[in-house]
């Protein structure tokens, strides 16, 4: 069995439209208002929301799966670490913050996986641990999946492939 979950395209479209609206508002401020403050505020809006629009456009055309679960392991495209094999997952729990849901993975060798993280994400994951999360957290926010069913599936697979099981 293989489960593949993609980013919802309609959310990327809405986010892109929102970002472009703020870019237009920034351009309006720069062009129609005078003074340094208007230039700085408008320019900041153009730069920040322009970058957001680029990210949203990339997400819109990106066809790679956001999350994939199969016999080999679990892949979360947002982590940049490849497939986490089942035998490396000791346990998992679901944490919810607001409307966001995370499957927190307790790994048998968390330092190995932390070293696999891209350098810009490594400090962020240290903060996650201090906030009560695990080293590696699968972000389910925005995905069309039942968080409890996803946790059950991860626990089922990790139990089937735990070290020492024949």
C-alpha positions in Angstrom: 0.0 0.0 0.0 1.2 3.5 -0.8 -0.4 6.7 0.5 0.6 9.9 -1.4 -0.7 13.4 -0.3 -0.1 16.5 -2.3 -0.3 20.1 -1.4 -3.8 21.4 -2.0 -3.6 23.4 -5.2 -6.5 25.7 -4.3 -4.8 26.9 -1.2 -1.7 27.8 -3.2 -3.9 29.7 -5.6 -5.5 31.7 -2.8 -2.2 32.4 -1.1 -0.7 33.5 -4.5 -3.6 35.9 -5.1 -3.3 37.3 -1.6 0.4 37.8 -1.9 0.0 39.5 -5.3 -2.7 41.8 -3.8 -0.3 43.0 -1.2 2.4 43.5 -3.8 -0.1 45.7 -5.7 -1.0 47.6 -2.5 2.7 48.2 -1.9 3.2 49.5 -5.4 0.2 51.7 -5.0 1.7 53.2 -1.8 5.1 53.8 -3.5 3.6 55.4 -6.6 0.8 57.4 -5.0 2.1 58.5 -1.7 5.1 60.8 -1.0 7.7 60.6 1.7 10.2 58.3 3.0 7.8 56.4 5.3 5.5 55.6 2.3 8.4 54.5 0.2 9.8 52.2 3.0 6.4 50.7 3.8 5.4 50.1 0.2 8.8 48.8 -0.7 8.8 46.4 2.2 5.4 45.1 1.1 6.6 44.6 -2.4 9.8 42.8 -1.4 8.2 40.6 1.3 5.0 39.7 -0.4 6.8 39.4 -3.7 8.9 36.7 -2.1 5.8 35.1 -0.8 4.3 35.1 -4.3 7.3 33.3 -5.7 7.0 30.6 -3.0 3.3 30.2 -3.6 3.9 30.0 -7.4 6.5 27.3 -6.9 4.1 25.4 -4.7 1.4 25.7 -7.3 3.6 24.1 -10.0 5.4 21.7 -7.8 4.1 18.2 -8.6 6.2 16.4 -5.9 4.3 14.7 -3.1 4.1 16.6 0.2 3.8 13.4 2.2 4.2 9.8 1.2 3.9 6.6 3.2 4.8 3.2 1.8 6.6 0.0 2.8 10.0 1.8 2.7 9.1 4.5 5.2 7.7 8.0 5.5 8.6 10.9 3.3 7.8 14.5 4.2 8.8 16.9 1.4 9.0 19.9 3.7 11.8 18.4 5.8 14.4 17.8 3.1 15.8 14.6 4.6 14.4 12.0 2.3 12.6 8.8 3.5 12.6 8.0 7.2 12.7 4.3 7.3 10.2 2.6 9.7 12.8 0.8 11.8 14.1 4.3 12.8 10.8 5.4 14.3 10.4 4.3 17.9 7.1 6.0 18.6 4.9 8.8 17.5 2.3 11.1 19.0 -0.1 13.7 17.7 0.2 17.3 18.9 -2.2 20.0 17.9 -1.5 23.8 18.0 -4.6 25.8 17.1 -5.8 24.3 13.8 -2.3 22.8 13.0 -1.6 19.1 13.6 1.8 17.5 13.8 2.8 13.9 14.1 5.9 14.1 16.4 8.3 11.2 15.7 10.4 9.8 18.5 13.4 8.4 16.6 15.8 5.7 17.7 18.8 7.9 16.7 17.5 11.5 16.6 21.0 13.0 16.2 21.5 11.1 13.0 18.3 12.6 11.6 19.0 16.1 12.9 22.3 16.0 11.0 20.3 15.1 7.8 18.3 18.3 8.1 19.2 21.2 5.9 21.5 23.6 7.9 18.9 26.4 7.9 16.4 24.0 9.6 18.6 22.6 12.3 18.3 25.5 14.8 14.5 25.5 14.3 14.2 21.9 15.3 16.2 22.6 18.4 13.5 25.1 19.3 10.8 22.5 18.5 12.3 20.2 21.1 12.3 22.9 23.8 8.6 23.6 23.0 7.7 19.9 23.6 7.8 18.7 20.0 10.1 15.9 18.7 13.3 16.3 16.7 11.3 15.5 13.5 7.7 16.6 13.2 5.4 15.8 10.3 3.3 18.9 9.7 -0.2 17.9 8.6 -1.5 21.5 8.4 -3.3 22.2 5.2 -3.4 18.6 4.1 -6.6 16.8 3.4 -5.9 14.0 5.8 -7.3 12.9 9.2 -4.6 13.5 11.7 -5.7 10.6 13.9 -5.8 8.2 11.0 -2.3 9.4 9.9 -0.9 8.8 13.4 -2.5 5.3 13.5 -1.0 4.5 10.1 2.5 5.7 11.2 2.3 3.7 14.4 1.1 0.6 12.5 4.0 0.7 10.0 6.7 1.5 12.6 5.5 -1.4 14.8 5.6 -3.8 11.8 9.2 -2.8 10.9 10.7 -2.3 14.4 14.2 -3.8 14.9 14.2 -7.4 16.0 10.8 -8.3 14.5 10.9 -11.1 12.1 
